[in-house]
Amino acid sequence: NATQAKDRLYGQLAASLKNMSRAVGQTADLFEQLQTDLDAMRVLAGTHAAQFMTVAAELSPEADGGANTEA
């Protein structure tokens, strides 16, 4: 009877370890996707920053060095 209980518990442990191994693998895959997404966000943020600075320079009244000041 004790041997059966021990075998049952070892079976449960094996199943739990198998599930945990699968979850760790899924987590690793998700972290890899997260890294890809973060890299894309970094590129996108840089592009948007460049666009913003370009528009700000075009709209800035001081962008022409003050040459169009009214007397």
C-alpha positions as CSV (number, residue, x, y, z in Angstrom):
1,N,0.0,0.0,0.0
2,A,2.8,2.4,0.9
3,T,4.6,1.5,-2.4
4,Q,1.4,2.3,-4.4
5,A,1.1,5.7,-2.6
6,K,4.8,6.4,-3.3
7,D,4.4,5.5,-7.0
8,R,1.3,7.6,-7.2
9,L,3.1,10.6,-5.7
10,Y,6.0,10.2,-8.0
11,G,3.6,10.1,-10.9
12,Q,2.1,13.3,-9.8
13,L,5.5,14.9,-9.4
14,A,6.5,13.8,-12.9
15,A,3.3,15.3,-14.3
16,S,3.9,18.5,-12.4
17,L,7.5,18.7,-13.7
18,K,6.3,18.1,-17.2
19,N,3.7,20.9,-17.0
20,M,6.3,23.2,-15.4
21,S,8.8,22.4,-18.2
22,R,6.2,23.2,-20.8
23,A,5.3,26.5,-19.0
24,V,8.9,27.5,-18.9
25,G,9.3,26.8,-22.6
26,Q,6.2,29.0,-23.3
27,T,7.6,31.7,-21.1
28,A,10.9,31.6,-23.0
29,D,9.0,31.9,-26.3
30,L,7.0,34.9,-25.0
31,F,10.2,36.6,-23.8
32,E,11.7,36.2,-27.2
33,Q,8.6,37.7,-28.8
34,L,8.7,40.5,-26.2
35,Q,12.3,41.3,-27.2
36,T,11.3,41.5,-30.8
37,D,8.3,43.8,-30.0
38,L,10.5,46.1,-27.8
39,D,13.1,46.4,-30.6
40,A,10.3,47.4,-33.0
41,M,8.9,49.9,-30.5
42,R,12.4,51.4,-30.1
43,V,12.7,51.9,-33.9
44,L,9.2,53.3,-34.1
45,A,9.9,55.7,-31.2
46,G,13.0,56.9,-32.9
47,T,11.2,57.5,-36.2
48,H,8.4,59.4,-34.4
49,A,10.9,61.5,-32.5
50,A,12.7,62.4,-35.8
51,Q,9.4,63.3,-37.4
52,F,8.4,65.5,-34.4
53,M,11.7,67.3,-34.4
54,T,11.4,67.9,-38.2
55,V,7.9,69.4,-37.8
56,A,8.9,71.4,-34.8
57,A,11.9,72.9,-36.7
58,E,9.6,73.8,-39.6
59,L,7.0,75.4,-37.4
60,S,9.4,77.2,-35.1
61,P,9.4,81.0,-35.5
62,E,13.1,81.1,-34.7
63,A,14.0,78.5,-37.3
64,D,15.0,81.1,-39.8
65,G,17.4,82.9,-37.5
66,G,15.1,85.8,-36.9
67,A,15.5,87.1,-40.5
68,N,11.7,87.8,-40.9
69,T,11.3,90.1,-37.9
70,E,8.9,93.0,-38.4
71,A,10.0,96.5,-37.7
